[in-house]
Amino acid sequence: MTALPPSRQQHSAAIIRRIAMLRENSEVLLQHADLLEKNQAACAASDNLDGASTWHRLANLARSEADWSRFRATVLEDSTKHFQESKKCA
């Protein structure tokens, strides 16, 4: 037995959920980056420069992933707006 393809409404709802998930992931990653930077500062204050460097790289990686998630959410949202626009014939 084959599964029926999702309806247009189900597909739109799934896309909206995915956009929200990507944005939420972005926020969590930014919060995580802030925590990592606190660890970096603690290491730097205790003269542990190797540890500070590691925490700094991890914080930068978390921020980069947050930016990527936000970008993907924006592209997906813009794409759905494009497809929802009425098609005009020449």
ABEGO torsion letter per residue (X at the ends): XBBBBBBAAAAAAAAAAAAAAAAAAAAAAAAAAAAAAAAAAAAAAAGBAAAAAAAAAAAAAAAAAAAAAAAAAAAAAAAAAAAABBBBBX
